């Protein structure tokens, strides 16, 4: 790759070329020789994108982490291979996640954006919420049905609901607009775009901002559940220490 070009703050064909090549090479020496390309064509555009999205994210939730650091918001290119059959050193994808607490990120709703060699994705959801968290979600759906429907009614025509469902309905005879969500083991609401060239569009940040704003009511619903769950845990711990 040619690094003679001036600094670049947007994604480009070189960004995708790096992801394609790192998958086939997956060699530490190759990476060290091409690290400047990674920083220029992937890391820097991600950092710039985070900076552009920060005002919208802070408007949605001022407690969300906004520091554009690797391992905080930006994914690491190195893979953790300790518990994986795939021993590839590097990822051929890269993502960002806007979330409150890195420690409890599996059980917290996150806004995300991810690029791969042939597609990109963005949306809101859980990585792999625990059964306890999803039980709280289901309880809130039933107890605050109107709030939930107000937060979700406009989403599915524009986004796709993904996540494994239980084979049998957890509660029979629910209306579809409730059951579709209620029976998920964990879920995300996202868009997939297979026209990878659109990632080079200068309006990408605006596209993501508009999507996150649409998803904000659902985020508010889910983060309230997380706050309630954490308060219940604190009360339980305090009671046990008396």
C-alpha positions as CSV (number, residue, x, y, z in Angstrom):
1,X,0.0,0.0,0.0
2,X,1.2,3.5,-0.8
3,X,1.4,5.8,2.3
4,X,2.7,8.8,0.3
5,X,-0.7,10.4,0.3
6,X,-1.6,13.2,2.8
7,X,-3.5,12.3,6.0
8,X,-7.0,11.0,5.3
9,X,-9.9,11.4,7.7
10,X,-12.6,9.4,5.8
11,X,-12.9,5.7,4.9
12,X,-11.6,4.8,1.5
13,X,-10.9,1.9,-0.8
14,X,-7.6,1.6,1.0
15,X,-9.5,0.9,4.3
16,X,-11.3,-2.1,2.7
17,X,-8.1,-3.2,1.0
18,X,-6.3,-3.4,4.4
19,X,-9.1,-5.5,5.9
20,X,-9.0,-7.9,2.9
21,X,-5.3,-8.2,3.0
22,X,-4.9,-8.6,6.8
23,X,-7.2,-11.7,6.6
24,X,-5.1,-13.4,3.9
25,X,-1.7,-12.3,5.4
26,X,-2.5,-12.5,9.1
27,X,1.2,-12.3,9.9
28,X,2.8,-10.2,12.6
29,X,5.7,-9.1,10.4
30,X,3.3,-8.1,7.6
31,X,1.2,-6.1,10.1
32,X,4.2,-4.3,11.5
33,X,5.3,-3.3,8.0
34,X,1.7,-2.0,7.2
35,X,0.8,-0.6,10.6
36,X,0.9,3.0,9.2
37,X,-1.7,2.0,6.7
38,X,-3.9,0.6,9.5
39,X,-3.6,3.9,11.4
40,X,-4.2,6.1,8.4
41,X,-7.0,4.3,6.6
42,X,-8.9,2.7,9.6
43,X,-7.9,4.0,13.0
44,X,-7.9,7.7,12.0
45,X,-11.3,7.6,10.2
46,X,-12.8,5.8,13.1
47,X,-11.5,8.5,15.5
48,X,-12.8,11.2,13.2
49,X,-16.2,9.5,13.0
50,X,-16.4,9.3,16.8
51,X,-15.6,13.0,17.0
52,X,-18.4,13.8,14.5
53,X,-20.9,11.6,16.3
54,X,-20.1,12.8,19.8
55,X,-22.6,15.7,20.0
56,X,-25.5,13.4,19.0
57,X,-24.4,10.7,21.4
58,X,-24.0,13.1,24.3
59,X,-27.5,14.5,23.6
60,X,-28.8,11.0,23.8
61,X,-26.9,10.1,27.0
62,X,-24.2,12.3,28.6
63,X,-22.9,9.2,30.5
64,X,-21.8,7.3,27.4
65,X,-18.1,6.9,26.9
66,X,-16.8,9.2,24.1
67,X,-13.0,8.9,24.3
68,X,-11.9,7.5,20.9
69,X,-9.5,5.0,22.3
70,X,-8.7,1.5,21.2
71,X,-10.3,-1.0,23.7
72,X,-12.7,1.6,24.9
73,X,-14.9,2.6,21.9
74,X,-12.8,1.3,19.1
75,X,-12.2,-2.5,18.7
76,X,-8.7,-3.9,18.8
77,X,-7.3,-5.3,15.6
78,X,-5.6,-8.1,17.6
79,X,-7.8,-11.1,18.3
80,X,-7.9,-12.9,21.7
81,X,-7.2,-16.5,20.5
82,X,-6.9,-18.1,24.0
83,X,-10.3,-19.7,23.9
84,X,-10.9,-19.8,20.1
85,X,-10.3,-22.5,17.5
86,X,-9.5,-19.8,15.1
87,X,-5.9,-18.7,15.8
88,X,-5.7,-15.9,13.4
89,X,-3.8,-13.0,14.9
90,X,-5.8,-10.2,13.4
91,X,-9.5,-9.3,12.7
92,X,-10.7,-8.6,9.2
93,X,-13.4,-6.3,10.7
94,X,-13.4,-3.2,12.9
95,X,-16.1,-1.6,14.9
96,X,-17.0,1.1,17.4
97,X,-19.4,0.9,20.3
98,X,-20.9,3.8,22.2
99,X,-21.8,2.5,25.7
100,X,-21.7,3.7,29.3
101,X,-19.7,1.1,31.2
102,X,-17.0,-1.1,29.7
103,X,-17.1,-3.4,32.7
104,X,-20.7,-4.4,32.2
105,X,-20.9,-3.9,28.4
106,X,-22.5,-7.4,27.7
107,X,-25.6,-6.5,29.7
108,X,-25.8,-2.8,28.6
109,X,-27.4,-1.5,25.4
110,X,-24.8,-0.2,23.0
111,X,-24.9,1.8,19.8
112,X,-22.5,0.2,17.2
113,X,-21.0,0.6,13.8
114,X,-18.9,-2.1,12.1
115,X,-17.2,-2.5,8.8
116,X,-16.2,-5.7,7.1
117,X,-14.6,-6.2,3.6
118,X,-18.0,-6.6,1.9
119,X,-20.5,-4.8,4.2
120,X,-21.1,-2.5,7.0
121,X,-23.6,-2.5,9.9
122,X,-25.0,-0.1,12.5
123,X,-27.6,-0.1,15.1
124,X,-28.4,-0.7,18.8
125,X,-28.6,-3.7,21.0
126,X,-27.0,-6.2,23.3
127,X,-23.9,-8.2,22.6
128,X,-25.1,-11.2,24.5
129,X,-27.4,-10.2,27.4
130,X,-27.7,-12.6,30.3
131,X,-30.9,-14.3,31.1
132,X,-31.3,-12.1,34.2
133,X,-31.1,-8.9,32.1
134,X,-33.5,-10.3,29.5
135,X,-36.0,-11.3,32.3
136,X,-35.9,-7.6,33.4
137,X,-36.5,-6.5,29.8
138,X,-39.5,-8.9,29.4
139,X,-40.9,-7.7,32.7
140,X,-40.6,-4.1,31.7
141,X,-42.2,-4.8,28.3
142,X,-45.3,-6.1,30.0
143,X,-45.4,-3.5,32.8
144,X,-44.7,-0.5,30.5
145,X,-46.2,-1.8,27.3
146,X,-47.2,1.7,26.1
147,X,-43.7,3.1,26.6
148,X,-42.2,0.1,24.9
149,X,-44.5,0.3,21.8
150,X,-43.8,4.0,21.6
151,X,-40.1,3.3,21.5
152,X,-40.3,0.5,18.9
153,X,-43.3,0.9,16.7
154,X,-41.4,3.0,14.1
155,X,-38.3,0.8,14.0
156,X,-38.9,-2.5,12.2
157,X,-39.9,-1.0,8.9
158,X,-36.4,0.6,8.8
159,X,-34.3,-1.8,10.9
160,X,-33.9,-5.5,11.3
161,X,-34.5,-7.2,14.6
162,X,-31.8,-9.9,15.1
163,X,-31.1,-12.5,17.8
164,X,-32.1,-16.0,18.6
165,X,-35.6,-16.7,19.8
166,X,-36.9,-19.4,22.1
167,X,-38.4,-22.3,20.2
168,X,-41.6,-22.0,22.2
169,X,-43.3,-18.7,23.1
170,X,-42.5,-17.8,26.7
171,X,-46.0,-16.3,27.0
172,X,-48.8,-17.6,24.8
173,X,-51.3,-15.5,22.9
174,X,-49.2,-12.3,22.9
175,X,-49.7,-9.9,20.0
176,X,-47.0,-10.1,17.4
177,X,-45.7,-6.6,18.1
178,X,-44.9,-7.7,21.6
179,X,-44.0,-11.4,21.0
180,X,-41.4,-10.6,18.3
181,X,-39.3,-8.9,21.0
182,X,-40.4,-10.8,24.1
183,X,-39.2,-14.2,22.9
184,X,-35.7,-13.1,22.0
185,X,-32.8,-14.5,24.1
186,X,-30.9,-11.3,23.3
187,X,-31.4,-8.8,20.5
188,X,-30.1,-6.0,18.4
189,X,-31.8,-3.7,16.0
190,X,-29.6,-3.0,13.0
191,X,-29.1,-2.1,9.4
192,X,-26.9,-4.1,7.1
193,X,-25.6,-2.4,3.9
194,X,-23.9,-4.6,1.3
195,X,-23.0,-1.7,-0.9
196,X,-19.6,-1.2,0.7
197,X,-18.9,1.9,-1.5
198,X,-21.4,3.9,0.6
199,X,-19.0,3.7,3.5
200,X,-16.9,6.3,1.5
201,X,-19.7,8.8,1.5
202,X,-19.0,12.1,3.3
203,X,-22.5,11.9,4.7
204,X,-21.8,8.6,6.6
205,X,-21.7,10.4,10.0
206,X,-25.0,12.0,9.3
207,X,-26.5,8.7,8.3
208,X,-25.3,7.1,11.5
209,X,-26.5,10.1,13.6
210,X,-30.0,9.9,12.1
211,X,-30.1,6.1,12.8
212,X,-29.0,6.6,16.4
213,X,-31.6,9.3,16.9
214,X,-34.3,7.0,15.7
215,X,-33.0,4.3,18.1
216,X,-32.7,6.7,21.0
217,X,-36.2,6.0,22.5
218,X,-35.4,2.2,22.6
219,X,-32.0,3.0,24.2
220,X,-33.8,5.1,26.9
221,X,-36.2,2.2,27.6
222,X,-33.3,-0.3,27.9
223,X,-30.9,1.9,29.9
224,X,-33.7,2.6,32.4
225,X,-34.0,-1.2,32.9
226,X,-30.3,-1.4,33.5
227,X,-30.4,1.4,36.0
228,X,-33.3,-0.3,37.9
229,X,-31.5,-3.6,37.8
230,X,-28.4,-2.1,39.3
231,X,-30.3,-0.3,42.0
232,X,-32.0,-3.6,43.0
233,X,-28.6,-5.2,43.2
234,X,-27.2,-2.4,45.4
235,X,-30.2,-2.6,47.7
236,X,-29.8,-6.4,47.9
237,X,-26.1,-6.0,48.7
238,X,-26.8,-3.4,51.4
239,X,-29.4,-5.6,53.0
240,X,-27.0,-8.5,53.1
241,X,-24.4,-6.3,54.8
242,X,-26.7,-5.1,57.6
